[in-house]
Amino acid sequence: MNGQNRNDIKPGLSVSIVLKQDQRTGKLTRGIVKDILTNSSTHPHGIKVRLTDGQVGRVKEIHPS
């Protein structure tokens, strides 16, 4: 799953996100979803989330639990 559909993302899910400062390089940061910040049902660059450690970015990959 690519993280563009809000319905696919739930708090507690393990995901890889790209942080704002890493958008040029595409470096991924792995973590657990705490909050979903995007209100729309889809987003072409990925749904924006806050991880449990407070980092905010757009979901690029959803990891199987």
C-alpha positions in Angstrom: 0.0 0.0 0.0 1.3 3.5 -0.9 -0.3 5.7 1.8 -2.4 7.8 -0.5 -5.8 6.6 0.9 -6.8 7.8 4.3 -8.9 4.7 4.9 -5.8 2.5 4.8 -4.1 4.4 7.7 -5.1 3.9 11.3 -3.4 5.0 14.6 -1.0 2.3 15.8 0.0 1.3 12.2 3.7 0.9 11.3 4.6 3.2 8.4 7.5 4.9 6.6 7.1 8.6 6.1 9.1 11.3 4.3 9.7 14.3 6.5 9.5 17.9 5.1 13.3 18.3 5.2 13.8 14.9 3.5 11.5 15.6 0.5 14.4 16.4 -1.8 16.3 13.2 -0.9 13.3 10.9 -0.4 14.8 9.6 2.9 12.2 7.5 4.8 11.6 7.6 8.5 9.9 4.6 10.1 7.5 4.8 13.0 4.0 4.2 14.5 1.1 6.5 13.5 -0.3 8.6 16.4 -2.5 11.1 14.6 -3.8 11.5 11.0 -3.4 15.1 10.0 -4.9 15.0 6.4 -8.6 15.6 6.3 -9.3 14.6 2.7 -9.9 10.9 1.8 -6.9 10.8 -0.6 -3.7 12.8 -1.3 -1.4 12.4 -4.3 1.8 12.8 -2.1 0.6 10.7 0.8 -1.5 11.2 3.8 0.1 13.5 6.4 0.5 11.9 9.9 2.2 12.5 13.2 4.2 9.6 14.6 4.3 8.6 18.3 7.7 10.4 18.6 6.2 13.6 17.3 7.6 13.7 13.8 5.3 14.8 11.0 5.4 13.6 7.4 3.6 12.0 4.5 3.1 8.3 4.4 5.1 6.5 1.6 4.8 2.9 2.8 2.5 0.9 5.1 4.2 -2.0 6.7 2.4 -5.3 7.4 1.8 -5.8 11.1 
